[in-house]
Amino acid sequence: MLLVQGPRDTEELGMGKRYALDDKAERLGEVRLFRHCTPKELATLASVTDEVTLGEGRALCRQGEVARACYVIIEGVADVQVGTEVVATVGPGECVGEMGLIDAHPRSAAVITRTPMRLYEIDARRFDGLISKVPSIARNLLRDLSSRIRDLDRARTTTVTTAVA
């Protein structure tokens, strides 16, 4: 289904041609990690994703395993676990598993579905190609990872300050 509504949905492609987003590309454009992508970049991203569904209690990512894919959550909720401790909950519009694709190290956490989920999966090989083709995604990843590090630093500083007081 092609959507041609409003400025976010189309982009001029020279010679007066318009580029329209399908549902998948439009949904991906709502994800924080991809919100600065152009319609053409979103279409490229959509072309390398596969929609998957998982039931409750299934592992998206297993701590200690090398990453084979990352996931964009469309519907449902999952818990992020380090060991047996739930350290975060993720839901629609969030991306999980991308860190493991960037550094090829074993996953630092597990992600277990709390509810049935619909996801877009990007496998490692396609992810590497995507980063090369769509540099804005690499920039957005850097921004997102930087933000996560700053949040961890703030949390650590708050914990240390509270412990000293």
Buried (B, 14 or more C-beta within 10 A) or exposed (E): EEBEEEEBBBBEEEEEEEBBBBEBBBBBBBBEBBEEBBBBBBBBBBEBBEEBEBEEEEBBBBBEEEBBBBBBBBEBBBBBBEEEEBEEEBBBBBBBBBBBBBEEEEBEBBBBBBEBBBBBBBBBEBBEEBBEEBEEBEEBBEEBEEEEEEEEEEEEEEEEEEEEE
